[in-house]
Amino acid sequence: MLTRDHPAAVTRLRTSWTRLLLVLSVMGPGLITGNVDNDANGIATFSVAGASFGYRILWTLFLTAFALSVVQEMAARMGAVTGKGLADLIRERFGVRLTLFAMATLVVANFANTVGDFAGVAGSLEIFGVSRYVSVPAAGVIVWLLVVKGSYRSVERVFLGAILVYVTYIASAVLARPPWGQVLRETLTPSFQATPAYLATVIGVVGTTIAPWMQFYHQASVVDKGITAAEYHLAKWDTYVGMVSANLIAFFIVVACAATLHVNGIGVAGAKDAALALAPLAGRYASALFAIGLLNAALFSVAIIPLSTAYAVCEAFGWEAGL
């Protein structure tokens, strides 16, 4: 009996490993897009939200995770089915004039995002005593070399490695020692405040999570990676994992700031302020980890968001696009 069952067991094991390898082979676009969503601007928003309203803002992350998964799944699916980027499809469907308007607004928005992320590079390294006049030019050179000189596969490996650094925010939240029972209760129980500050914060959380550049980059990277409609049933899990993990990191950022800054009545204006304020409350390790996470997120974003712009503009004009 064991002899007869053994080949079947081996076959099932090989099939499982084959499926896992197939899934891993198409992983990348969704994971990268989702986690870059937690850029320096996003971290600043989540830090302010946690410091201002504590755990009462956590329930919104369920909504953003769901909405982001739906939107990005559609973008990835269009890329896999058509083999074309979003700007390319907009031009074909709506014409050049509307495409130019869409590209102009995207370029302006992405430029503002990129400036904010370079500010994140400067702010994070200033915590470690590095001048912004050194860190910002150095970051620009590093990103330029990576994107211009690297192939798609090499750049993707670097980006996937950068995702692992986001674990610093989980560590920061744990070091802050929040009351996890209260965290869970506030997460599962929506609470509302009819105040302009609370509503503005909720809008900010939603706005920083669902960003236009994400649709353009995600769809273009699906095309660049060569994912086809036949492979999409595997690739969609890359999207879901990426979007859920992005919101999970946002969750821990809010928790870290709520457990330290909010309970002590300390307000912050951005992510750098939050990192500095964590030191006397949660320890210098929590502060350093928060700053390292901010640096990683900022560097990650100053590479991806301009790349999103380049993809979109090239597609809009029918130029060759891709790494």
Phi and psi in degrees as GROMACS dihedral restraints (atoms count N, CA, C in turn):
[ dihedral_restraints ]
;  ai    aj    ak    al  type     phi  dphi    fc
    3     4     5     6     1   -63.3    20    10
    4     5     6     7     1   -36.9    20    10
    6     7     8     9     1   -65.2    20    10
    7     8     9    10     1   -41.5    20    10
    9    10    11    12     1   -69.4    20    10
   10    11    12    13     1   -35.7    20    10
   12    13    14    15     1   -77.4    20    10
   13    14    15    16     1   -24.0    20    10
   15    16    17    18     1   -59.9    20    10
   16    17    18    19     1   -48.0    20    10
   18    19    20    21     1   -59.4    20    10
   19    20    21    22     1   -38.0    20    10
   21    22    23    24     1   -65.0    20    10
   22    23    24    25     1   -40.9    20    10
   24    25    26    27     1   -64.3    20    10
   25    26    27    28     1   -41.7    20    10
   27    28    29    30     1   -63.4    20    10
   28    29    30    31     1   -40.9    20    10
   30    31    32    33     1   -62.8    20    10
   31    32    33    34     1   -43.3    20    10
   33    34    35    36     1   -63.2    20    10
   34    35    36    37     1   -40.4    20    10
   36    37    38    39     1   -64.2    20    10
   37    38    39    40     1   -43.9    20    10
   39    40    41    42     1   -64.1    20    10
   40    41    42    43     1   -39.0    20    10
   42    43    44    45     1   -63.2    20    10
   43    44    45    46     1   -42.0    20    10
   45    46    47    48     1   -63.2    20    10
   46    47    48    49     1   -44.0    20    10
   48    49    50    51     1   -65.3    20    10
   49    50    51    52     1   -38.4    20    10
   51    52    53    54     1   -62.5    20    10
   52    53    54    55     1   -44.4    20    10
   54    55    56    57     1   -62.6    20    10
   55    56    57    58     1   -41.9    20    10
   57    58    59    60     1   -62.5    20    10
   58    59    60    61     1   -43.7    20    10
   60    61    62    63     1   -65.0    20    10
   61    62    63    64     1   -36.4    20    10
   63    64    65    66     1   -64.8    20    10
   64    65    66    67     1   -42.6    20    10
   66    67    68    69     1   -62.7    20    10
   67    68    69    70     1   -46.1    20    10
   69    70    71    72     1   -63.1    20    10
   70    71    72    73     1   -31.7    20    10
   72    73    74    75     1   -67.4    20    10
   73    74    75    76     1   -25.6    20    10
   75    76    77    78     1  -103.1    20    10
   76    77    78    79     1     0.8    20    10
   78    79    80    81     1   -71.8    20    10
   79    80    81    82     1   147.8    20    10
   81    82    83    84     1   145.8    20    10
   82    83    84    85     1   -67.9    20    10
   84    85    86    87     1   -55.6    20    10
   85    86    87    88     1   -45.8    20    10
   87    88    89    90     1   -70.2    20    10
   88    89    90    91     1   -44.1    20    10
   90    91    92    93     1   -60.9    20    10
   91    92    93    94     1   -44.9    20    10
   93    94    95    96     1   -67.0    20    10
   94    95    96    97     1   -48.4    20    10
   96    97    98    99     1   -59.3    20    10
   97    98    99   100     1   -46.5    20    10
   99   100   101   102     1   -62.9    20    10
  100   101   102   103     1   -44.2    20    10
  102   103   104   105     1   -78.0    20    10
  103   104   105   106     1   -28.8    20    10
  105   106   107   108     1   -67.3    20    10
  106   107   108   109     1   -20.9    20    10
  108   109   110   111     1   -57.0    20    10
  109   110   111   112     1   -29.3    20    10
  111   112   113   114     1   -86.0    20    10
  112   113   114   115     1    64.5    20    10
  114   115   116   117     1   -84.9    20    10
  115   116   117   118     1  -173.0    20    10
  117   118   119   120     1   -60.1    20    10
  118   119   120   121     1   -37.8    20    10
  120   121   122   123     1   -67.3    20    10
  121   122   123   124     1   -41.3    20    10
  123   124   125   126     1   -65.4    20    10
  124   125   126   127     1   -42.6    20    10
  126   127   128   129     1   -62.5    20    10
  127   128   129   130     1   -38.7    20    10
  129   130   131   132     1   -61.8    20    10
  130   131   132   133     1   -43.3    20    10
  132   133   134   135     1   -62.7    20    10
  133   134   135   136     1   -46.5    20    10
  135   136   137   138     1   -67.4    20    10
  136   137   138   139     1   -34.0    20    10
  138   139   140   141     1   -65.6    20    10
  139   140   141   142     1   -45.7    20    10
  141   142   143   144     1   -63.6    20    10
  142   143   144   145     1   -40.4    20    10
  144   145   146   147     1   -61.8    20    10
  145   146   147   148     1   -46.4    20    10
  147   148   149   150     1   -66.2    20    10
  148   149   150   151     1   -41.1    20    10
  150   151   152   153     1   -68.8    20    10
  151   152   153   154     1   -33.7    20    10
  153   154   155   156     1   -84.6    20    10
  154   155   156   157     1   -41.1    20    10
  156   157   158   159     1  -123.6    20    10
  157   158   159   160     1     4.4    20    10
  159   160   161   162     1    63.8    20    10
  160   161   162   163     1  -139.7    20    10
  162   163   164   165     1   -79.9    20    10
  163   164   165   166     1    -6.7    20    10
  165   166   167   168     1   -69.5    20    10
  166   167   168   169     1    -9.3    20    10
  168   169   170   171     1   -96.6    20    10
  169   170   171   172     1    -8.4    20    10
  171   172   173   174     1   -64.7    20    10
  172   173   174   175     1   -33.4    20    10
  174   175   176   177     1   -61.0    20    10
  175   176   177   178     1   -26.9    20    10
  177   178   179   180     1   -65.5    20    10
  178   179   180   181     1   -23.2    20    10
  180   181   182   183     1   -70.3    20    10
  181   182   183   184     1   -23.5    20    10
  183   184   185   186     1   -62.6    20    10
  184   185   186   187     1   -44.6    20    10
  186   187   188   189     1   -66.9    20    10
  187   188   189   190     1   -43.3    20    10
  189   190   191   192     1   -68.1    20    10
  190   191   192   193     1   -35.0    20    10
  192   193   194   195     1   -63.1    20    10
  193   194   195   196     1   -43.0    20    10
  195   196   197   198     1   -67.0    20    10
  196   197   198   199     1   -49.6    20    10
  198   199   200   201     1   -62.7    20    10
  199   200   201   202     1   -42.5    20    10
  201   202   203   204     1   -65.3    20    10
  202   203   204   205     1   -39.0    20    10
  204   205   206   207     1   -63.0    20    10
  205   206   207   208     1   -41.4    20    10
  207   208   209   210     1   -66.0    20    10
  208   209   210   211     1   -48.6    20    10
  210   211   212   213     1   -63.3    20    10
  211   212   213   214     1   -46.8    20    10
  213   214   215   216     1   -73.3    20    10
  214   215   216   217     1   -29.4    20    10
  216   217   218   219     1   -64.5    20    10
  217   218   219   220     1   -39.3    20    10
  219   220   221   222     1   -64.9    20    10
  220   221   222   223     1   -41.6    20    10
  222   223   224   225     1   -63.2    20    10
  223   224   225   226     1   -45.6    20    10
  225   226   227   228     1   -64.1    20    10
  226   227   228   229     1   -40.1    20    10
  228   229   230   231     1   -65.0    20    10
  229   230   231   232     1   -41.7    20    10
  231   232   233   234     1   -62.3    20    10
  232   233   234   235     1   -38.7    20    10
  234   235   236   237     1   -65.4    20    10
  235   236   237   238     1   -42.3    20    10
  237   238   239   240     1   -68.9    20    10
  238   239   240   241     1   -39.2    20    10
  240   241   242   243     1   -77.1    20    10
  241   242   243   244     1   -43.0    20    10
  243   244   245   246     1   -92.3    20    10
  244   245   246   247     1   -23.5    20    10
  246   247   248   249     1    71.2    20    10
  247   248   249   250     1    19.2    20    10
  249   250   251   252     1  -130.3    20    10
  250   251   252   253     1   153.6    20    10
  252   253   254   255     1   -78.1    20    10
  253   254   255   256     1   169.9    20    10
  255   256   257   258     1   -65.5    20    10
  256   257   258   259     1   -42.7    20    10
  258   259   260   261     1   -63.5    20    10
  259   260   261   262     1   -36.6    20    10
  261   262   263   264     1   -61.1    20    10
  262   263   264   265     1   -44.7    20    10
  264   265   266   267     1   -69.2    20    10
  265   266   267   268     1   -36.7    20    10
  267   268   269   270     1   -62.4    20    10
  268   269   270   271     1   -43.4    20    10
  270   271   272   273     1   -62.9    20    10
  271   272   273   274     1   -42.6    20    10
  273   274   275   276     1   -67.7    20    10
  274   275   276   277     1   -36.1    20    10
  276   277   278   279     1   -88.0    20    10
  277   278   279   280     1   -38.7    20    10
  279   280   281   282     1  -115.0    20    10
  280   281   282   283     1    -4.8    20    10
  282   283   284   285     1    93.3    20    10
  283   284   285   286     1   171.5    20    10
  285   286   287   288     1   -70.5    20    10
  286   287   288   289     1   -39.7    20    10
  288   289   290   291     1   -61.2    20    10
  289   290   291   292     1   -49.8    20    10
  291   292   293   294     1   -66.5    20    10
  292   293   294   295     1   -34.6    20    10
  294   295   296   297     1   -63.5    20    10
  295   296   297   298     1   -42.6    20    10
  297   298   299   300     1   -62.5    20    10
  298   299   300   301     1   -39.7    20    10
  300   301   302   303     1   -63.5    20    10
  301   302   303   304     1   -44.5    20    10
  303   304   305   306     1   -62.9    20    10
  304   305   306   307     1   -40.9    20    10
  306   307   308   309     1   -67.6    20    10
  307   308   309   310     1   -38.5    20    10
  309   310   311   312     1   -62.0    20    10
  310   311   312   313     1   -44.7    20    10
  312   313   314   315     1   -67.3    20    10
  313   314   315   316     1   -37.2    20    10
  315   316   317   318     1   -65.1    20    10
  316   317   318   319     1   -42.9    20    10
  318   319   320   321     1   -62.0    20    10
  319   320   321   322     1   -43.4    20    10
  321   322   323   324     1   -63.6    20    10
  322   323   324   325     1   -47.4    20    10
  324   325   326   327     1   -63.5    20    10
  325   326   327   328     1   -43.4    20    10
  327   328   329   330     1   -67.8    20    10
  328   329   330   331     1   -34.7    20    10
  330   331   332   333     1   -62.9    20    10
  331   332   333   334     1   -44.6    20    10
  333   334   335   336     1   -62.5    20    10
  334   335   336   337     1   -41.9    20    10
  336   337   338   339     1   -61.4    20    10
  337   338   339   340     1   -42.8    20    10
  339   340   341   342     1   -66.6    20    10
  340   341   342   343     1   -39.9    20    10
  342   343   344   345     1   -60.1    20    10
  343   344   345   346     1   -43.8    20    10
  345   346   347   348     1   -61.9    20    10
  346   347   348   349     1   -36.0    20    10
  348   349   350   351     1   -73.3    20    10
  349   350   351   352     1   -35.8    20    10
  351   352   353   354     1   -64.7    20    10
  352   353   354   355     1   -34.6    20    10
  354   355   356   357     1   -63.7    20    10
  355   356   357   358     1   -34.4    20    10
  357   358   359   360     1   -65.3    20    10
  358   359   360   361     1   -39.5    20    10
  360   361   362   363     1   -60.1    20    10
  361   362   363   364     1   -47.8    20    10
  363   364   365   366     1   -62.0    20    10
  364   365   366   367     1   -47.3    20    10
  366   367   368   369     1   -64.6    20    10
  367   368   369   370     1   -41.4    20    10
  369   370   371   372     1   -66.5    20    10
  370   371   372   373     1   -41.0    20    10
  372   373   374   375     1   -78.7    20    10
  373   374   375   376     1   -23.0    20    10
  375   376   377   378     1   -64.0    20    10
  376   377   378   379     1   -28.7    20    10
  378   379   380   381     1   -61.9    20    10
  379   380   381   382     1   -31.1    20    10
  381   382   383   384     1   -97.0    20    10
  382   383   384   385     1    10.8    20    10
  384   385   386   387     1    86.0    20    10
  385   386   387   388     1    15.0    20    10
  387   388   389   390     1   -96.3    20    10
  388   389   390   391     1   128.5    20    10
  390   391   392   393     1   -66.5    20    10
  391   392   393   394     1   144.2    20    10
  393   394   395   396     1   -64.8    20    10
  394   395   396   397     1   -25.1    20    10
  396   397   398   399     1   -73.2    20    10
  397   398   399   400     1   -13.0    20    10
  399   400   401   402     1  -100.6    20    10
  400   401   402   403     1   -46.1    20    10
  402   403   404   405     1   -68.2    20    10
  403   404   405   406     1   -41.5    20    10
  405   406   407   408     1   -68.1    20    10
  406   407   408   409     1   -50.1    20    10
  408   409   410   411     1   -60.2    20    10
  409   410   411   412     1   -39.0    20    10
  411   412   413   414     1   -63.0    20    10
  412   413   414   415     1   -41.7    20    10
  414   415   416   417     1   -62.7    20    10
  415   416   417   418     1   -40.9    20    10
  417   418   419   420     1   -61.7    20    10
  418   419   420   421     1   -42.1    20    10
  420   421   422   423     1   -66.8    20    10
  421   422   423   424     1   -43.9    20    10
  423   424   425   426     1   -60.6    20    10
  424   425   426   427     1   -46.3    20    10
  426   427   428   429     1   -65.0    20    10
  427   428   429   430     1   -41.9    20    10
  429   430   431   432     1   -61.3    20    10
  430   431   432   433     1   -46.3    20    10
  432   433   434   435     1   -62.1    20    10
  433   434   435   436     1   -41.2    20    10
  435   436   437   438     1   -64.0    20    10
  436   437   438   439     1   -49.5    20    10
  438   439   440   441     1   -76.6    20    10
  439   440   441   442     1   -41.2    20    10
  441   442   443   444     1   -78.2    20    10
  442   443   444   445     1   -39.5    20    10
  444   445   446   447     1   -90.8    20    10
  445   446   447   448     1   -21.1    20    10
  447   448   449   450     1   -87.6    20    10
  448   449   450   451     1   156.8    20    10
  450   451   452   453     1   -85.6    20    10
  451   452   453   454     1   171.0    20    10
  453   454   455   456     1   -59.4    20    10
  454   455   456   457     1   -44.9    20    10
  456   457   458   459     1   -65.7    20    10
  457   458   459   460     1   -42.0    20    10
  459   460   461   462     1   -68.0    20    10
  460   461   462   463     1   -41.1    20    10
  462   463   464   465     1   -64.9    20    10
  463   464   465   466     1   -41.2    20    10
  465   466   467   468     1   -62.4    20    10
  466   467   468   469     1   -39.8    20    10
  468   469   470   471     1   -62.7    20    10
  469   470   471   472     1   -41.4    20    10
  471   472   473   474     1   -62.8    20    10
  472   473   474   475     1   -44.3    20    10
  474   475   476   477     1   -64.6    20    10
  475   476   477   478     1   -41.2    20    10
  477   478   479   480     1   -65.1    20    10
  478   479   480   481     1   -35.9    20    10
  480   481   482   483     1   -65.7    20    10
  481   482   483   484     1   -36.8    20    10
  483   484   485   486     1   -64.4    20    10
  484   485   486   487     1   -28.6    20    10
  486   487   488   489     1   -59.8    20    10
  487   488   489   490     1   -35.0    20    10
  489   490   491   492     1   -62.7    20    10
  490   491   492   493     1   -25.8    20    10
  492   493   494   495     1   -69.4    20    10
  493   494   495   496     1   -20.3    20    10
  495   496   497   498     1   -63.8    20    10
  496   497   498   499     1   -12.8    20    10
  498   499   500   501     1   -63.1    20    10
  499   500   501   502     1   -17.2    20    10
  501   502   503   504     1   -60.3    20    10
  502   503   504   505     1   -30.8    20    10
  504   505   506   507     1   -73.5    20    10
  505   506   507   508     1   -32.5    20    10
  507   508   509   510     1   -65.1    20    10
  508   509   510   511     1   -43.5    20    10
  510   511   512   513     1   -63.4    20    10
  511   512   513   514     1   -40.7    20    10
  513   514   515   516     1   -61.5    20    10
  514   515   516   517     1   -41.5    20    10
  516   517   518   519     1   -65.5    20    10
  517   518   519   520     1   -41.3    20    10
  519   520   521   522     1   -65.5    20    10
  520   521   522   523     1   -42.6    20    10
  522   523   524   525     1   -65.2    20    10
  523   524   525   526     1   -24.9    20    10
  525   526   527   528     1   -73.9    20    10
  526   527   528   529     1   -14.1    20    10
  528   529   530   531     1    54.1    20    10
  529   530   531   532     1    60.6    20    10
  531   532   533   534     1   -75.0    20    10
  532   533   534   535     1   160.0    20    10
  534   535   536   537     1   -77.0    20    10
  535   536   537   538     1    96.6    20    10
  537   538   539   540     1   -61.9    20    10
  538   539   540   541     1   -28.9    20    10
  540   541   542   543     1   -62.7    20    10
  541   542   543   544     1   -45.1    20    10
  543   544   545   546     1   -66.9    20    10
  544   545   546   547     1   -39.0    20    10
  546   547   548   549     1   -58.0    20    10
  547   548   549   550     1   -47.5    20    10
  549   550   551   552     1   -63.8    20    10
  550   551   552   553     1   -42.5    20    10
  552   553   554   555     1   -63.6    20    10
  553   554   555   556     1   -45.4    20    10
  555   556   557   558     1   -68.2    20    10
  556   557   558   559     1   -31.2    20    10
  558   559   560   561     1   -68.4    20    10
  559   560   561   562     1   -40.0    20    10
  561   562   563   564     1   -89.1    20    10
  562   563   564   565     1   -10.8    20    10
  564   565   566   567     1  -117.4    20    10
  565   566   567   568     1   101.9    20    10
  567   568   569   570     1   -60.8    20    10
  568   569   570   571     1   138.0    20    10
  570   571   572   573     1  -131.3    20    10
  571   572   573   574     1   145.6    20    10
  573   574   575   576     1  -124.9    20    10
  574   575   576   577     1   147.9    20    10
  576   577   578   579     1  -131.2    20    10
  577   578   579   580     1   122.5    20    10
  579   580   581   582     1   -83.7    20    10
  580   581   582   583     1    58.3    20    10
  582   583   584   585     1  -123.4    20    10
  583   584   585   586     1   147.9    20    10
  585   586   587   588     1   -57.0    20    10
  586   587   588   589     1   -38.6    20    10
  588   589   590   591     1   -65.3    20    10
  589   590   591   592     1   -42.9    20    10
  591   592   593   594     1   -66.8    20    10
  592   593   594   595     1   -45.8    20    10
  594   595   596   597     1   -63.3    20    10
  595   596   597   598     1   -39.9    20    10
  597   598   599   600     1   -64.3    20    10
  598   599   600   601     1   -37.0    20    10
  600   601   602   603     1   -67.7    20    10
  601   602   603   604     1   -42.9    20    10
  603   604   605   606     1   -61.2    20    10
  604   605   606   607     1   -45.0    20    10
  606   607   608   609     1   -61.9    20    10
  607   608   609   610     1   -39.9    20    10
  609   610   611   612     1   -63.5    20    10
  610   611   612   613     1   -40.8    20    10
  612   613   614   615     1   -63.1    20    10
  613   614   615   616     1   -45.2    20    10
  615   616   617   618     1   -65.9    20    10
  616   617   618   619     1   -44.0    20    10
  618   619   620   621     1   -65.6    20    10
  619   620   621   622     1   -38.2    20    10
  621   622   623   624     1   -77.0    20    10
  622   623   624   625     1   -18.7    20    10
  624   625   626   627     1   -86.1    20    10
  625   626   627   628     1   -41.8    20    10
  627   628   629   630     1  -105.8    20    10
  628   629   630   631     1    93.6    20    10
  630   631   632   633     1  -110.4    20    10
  631   632   633   634     1   144.2    20    10
  633   634   635   636     1   -59.6    20    10
  634   635   636   637     1   -37.0    20    10
  636   637   638   639     1   -59.9    20    10
  637   638   639   640     1   -26.2    20    10
  639   640   641   642     1   -64.4    20    10
  640   641   642   643     1   -41.5    20    10
  642   643   644   645     1   -64.6    20    10
  643   644   645   646     1   -42.5    20    10
  645   646   647   648     1   -66.0    20    10
  646   647   648   649     1   -46.2    20    10
  648   649   650   651     1   -68.1    20    10
  649   650   651   652     1   -44.9    20    10
  651   652   653   654     1   -60.7    20    10
  652   653   654   655     1   -48.8    20    10
  654   655   656   657     1   -64.7    20    10
  655   656   657   658     1   -41.9    20    10
  657   658   659   660     1   -64.7    20    10
  658   659   660   661     1   -38.0    20    10
  660   661   662   663     1   -72.6    20    10
  661   662   663   664     1   -30.3    20    10
  663   664   665   666     1   -62.4    20    10
  664   665   666   667     1   -43.5    20    10
  666   667   668   669     1   -66.1    20    10
  667   668   669   670     1   -44.8    20    10
  669   670   671   672     1   -63.1    20    10
  670   671   672   673     1   -35.2    20    10
  672   673   674   675     1   -75.0    20    10
  673   674   675   676     1   -16.8    20    10
  675   676   677   678     1    84.3    20    10
  676   677   678   679     1    23.3    20    10
  678   679   680   681     1   -73.8    20    10
  679   680   681   682     1   129.3    20    10
  681   682   683   684     1  -106.5    20    10
  682   683   684   685     1   173.2    20    10
  684   685   686   687     1   -60.9    20    10
  685   686   687   688     1   -33.6    20    10
  687   688   689   690     1   -67.1    20    10
  688   689   690   691     1   -25.8    20    10
  690   691   692   693     1   -96.4    20    10
  691   692   693   694     1    -5.1    20    10
  693   694   695   696     1   -67.3    20    10
  694   695   696   697     1   -27.8    20    10
  696   697   698   699     1   -61.4    20    10
  697   698   699   700     1   -22.3    20    10
  699   700   701   702     1   -90.2    20    10
  700   701   702   703     1   -40.1    20    10
  702   703   704   705     1   -67.2    20    10
  703   704   705   706     1   -26.1    20    10
  705   706   707   708     1   -64.0    20    10
  706   707   708   709     1   -26.9    20    10
  708   709   710   711     1   -69.9    20    10
  709   710   711   712     1   -28.5    20    10
  711   712   713   714     1   -60.4    20    10
  712   713   714   715     1   -41.4    20    10
  714   715   716   717     1   -65.0    20    10
  715   716   717   718     1   -50.0    20    10
  717   718   719   720     1   -62.0    20    10
  718   719   720   721     1   -44.6    20    10
  720   721   722   723     1   -63.5    20    10
  721   722   723   724     1   -41.6    20    10
  723   724   725   726     1   -62.4    20    10
  724   725   726   727     1   -44.8    20    10
  726   727   728   729     1   -72.4    20    10
  727   728   729   730     1   -38.5    20    10
  729   730   731   732     1   -68.7    20    10
  730   731   732   733     1   -42.5    20    10
  732   733   734   735     1   -64.8    20    10
  733   734   735   736     1   -35.1    20    10
  735   736   737   738     1   -62.1    20    10
  736   737   738   739     1   -44.1    20    10
  738   739   740   741     1   -71.5    20    10
  739   740   741   742     1   -28.6    20    10
  741   742   743   744     1   -66.8    20    10
  742   743   744   745     1   -40.5    20    10
  744   745   746   747     1   -65.1    20    10
  745   746   747   748     1   -41.4    20    10
  747   748   749   750     1   -59.1    20    10
  748   749   750   751     1   -38.8    20    10
  750   751   752   753     1   -57.0    20    10
  751   752   753   754     1   -47.7    20    10
  753   754   755   756     1   -70.5    20    10
  754   755   756   757     1   -30.6    20    10
  756   757   758   759     1   -64.1    20    10
  757   758   759   760     1   -46.3    20    10
  759   760   761   762     1   -61.4    20    10
  760   761   762   763     1   -44.4    20    10
  762   763   764   765     1   -61.5    20    10
  763   764   765   766     1   -44.9    20    10
  765   766   767   768     1   -58.8    20    10
  766   767   768   769     1   -43.3    20    10
  768   769   770   771     1   -76.1    20    10
  769   770   771   772     1   -35.1    20    10
  771   772   773   774     1   -67.1    20    10
  772   773   774   775     1   -40.7    20    10
  774   775   776   777     1   -72.2    20    10
  775   776   777   778     1   -17.8    20    10
  777   778   779   780     1  -116.4    20    10
  778   779   780   781     1   -56.6    20    10
  780   781   782   783     1   -77.3    20    10
  781   782   783   784     1   -47.7    20    10
  783   784   785   786     1   -64.0    20    10
  784   785   786   787     1   -44.9    20    10
  786   787   788   789     1   -67.2    20    10
  787   788   789   790     1   -19.5    20    10
  789   790   791   792     1  -103.2    20    10
  790   791   792   793     1     6.7    20    10
  792   793   794   795     1    68.4    20    10
  793   794   795   796     1    30.0    20    10
  795   796   797   798     1  -100.4    20    10
  796   797   798   799     1   121.8    20    10
  798   799   800   801     1   -93.9    20    10
  799   800   801   802     1   151.9    20    10
  801   802   803   804     1  -132.3    20    10
  802   803   804   805     1   156.6    20    10
  804   805   806   807     1  -103.1    20    10
  805   806   807   808     1    -9.8    20    10
  807   808   809   810     1  -174.7    20    10
  808   809   810   811     1  -175.1    20    10
  810   811   812   813     1   -68.8    20    10
  811   812   813   814     1   -36.9    20    10
  813   814   815   816     1   -62.8    20    10
  814   815   816   817     1   -43.7    20    10
  816   817   818   819     1   -60.0    20    10
  817   818   819   820     1   -40.5    20    10
  819   820   821   822     1   -63.8    20    10
  820   821   822   823     1   -43.5    20    10
  822   823   824   825     1   -62.0    20    10
  823   824   825   826     1   -42.4    20    10
  825   826   827   828     1   -67.3    20    10
  826   827   828   829     1   -39.4    20    10
  828   829   830   831     1   -71.2    20    10
  829   830   831   832     1   -22.9    20    10
  831   832   833   834     1   -68.4    20    10
  832   833   834   835     1   -28.7    20    10
  834   835   836   837     1   -55.7    20    10
  835   836   837   838     1   -53.4    20    10
  837   838   839   840     1   -74.7    20    10
  838   839   840   841     1   -14.1    20    10
  840   841   842   843     1   -98.8    20    10
  841   842   843   844     1   -41.1    20    10
  843   844   845   846     1  -118.1    20    10
  844   845   846   847     1     0.4    20    10
  846   847   848   849     1   102.3    20    10
  847   848   849   850     1   154.8    20    10
  849   850   851   852     1   -67.1    20    10
  850   851   852   853     1   -25.1    20    10
  852   853   854   855     1   -68.7    20    10
  853   854   855   856     1   -41.2    20    10
  855   856   857   858     1   -62.4    20    10
  856   857   858   859     1   -41.8    20    10
  858   859   860   861     1   -63.8    20    10
  859   860   861   862     1   -44.9    20    10
  861   862   863   864     1   -65.0    20    10
  862   863   864   865     1   -41.8    20    10
  864   865   866   867     1   -63.0    20    10
  865   866   867   868     1   -41.0    20    10
  867   868   869   870     1   -61.8    20    10
  868   869   870   871     1   -42.9    20    10
  870   871   872   873     1   -67.0    20    10
  871   872   873   874     1   -39.6    20    10
  873   874   875   876     1   -63.6    20    10
  874   875   876   877     1   -41.9    20    10
  876   877   878   879     1   -61.6    20    10
  877   878   879   880     1   -39.8    20    10
  879   880   881   882     1   -64.1    20    10
  880   881   882   883     1   -43.5    20    10
  882   883   884   885     1   -61.2    20    10
  883   884   885   886     1   -46.6    20    10
  885   886   887   888     1   -59.6    20    10
  886   887   888   889     1   -46.4    20    10
  888   889   890   891     1   -63.3    20    10
  889   890   891   892     1   -41.2    20    10
  891   892   893   894     1   -66.4    20    10
  892   893   894   895     1   -45.2    20    10
  894   895   896   897     1   -63.3    20    10
  895   896   897   898     1   -42.7    20    10
  897   898   899   900     1   -56.3    20    10
  898   899   900   901     1   -45.6    20    10
  900   901   902   903     1   -74.5    20    10
  901   902   903   904     1   -36.4    20    10
  903   904   905   906     1   -70.6    20    10
  904   905   906   907     1   -11.8    20    10
  906   907   908   909     1   -89.0    20    10
  907   908   909   910     1   -43.7    20    10
  909   910   911   912     1   -78.6    20    10
  910   911   912   913     1   -44.5    20    10
  912   913   914   915     1   -66.1    20    10
  913   914   915   916     1   -44.7    20    10
  915   916   917   918     1   -62.1    20    10
  916   917   918   919     1   -32.7    20    10
  918   919   920   921     1   -64.4    20    10
  919   920   921   922     1   -38.4    20    10
  921   922   923   924     1   -60.5    20    10
  922   923   924   925     1   -42.4    20    10
  924   925   926   927     1   -62.2    20    10
  925   926   927   928     1   -45.3    20    10
  927   928   929   930     1   -62.8    20    10
  928   929   930   931     1   -44.9    20    10
  930   931   932   933     1   -55.4    20    10
  931   932   933   934     1   -51.0    20    10
  933   934   935   936     1   -65.1    20    10
  934   935   936   937     1   -45.6    20    10
  936   937   938   939     1   -65.7    20    10
  937   938   939   940     1   -42.8    20    10
  939   940   941   942     1   -62.2    20    10
  940   941   942   943     1   -42.7    20    10
  942   943   944   945     1   -64.3    20    10
  943   944   945   946     1   -40.3    20    10
  945   946   947   948     1   -62.3    20    10
  946   947   948   949     1   -36.2    20    10
  948   949   950   951     1   -96.5    20    10
  949   950   951   952     1     2.9    20    10
  951   952   953   954     1    75.9    20    10
  952   953   954   955     1    19.5    20    10
  954   955   956   957     1   -84.9    20    10
  955   956   957   958     1   163.2    20    10
  957   958   959   960     1   -66.4    20    10
  958   959   960   961     1   131.3    20    10
  960   961   962   963     1  -127.1    20    10
  961   962   963   964     1   146.7    20    10
  963   964   965   966     1   139.4    20    10
  964   965   966   967     1   157.5    20    10
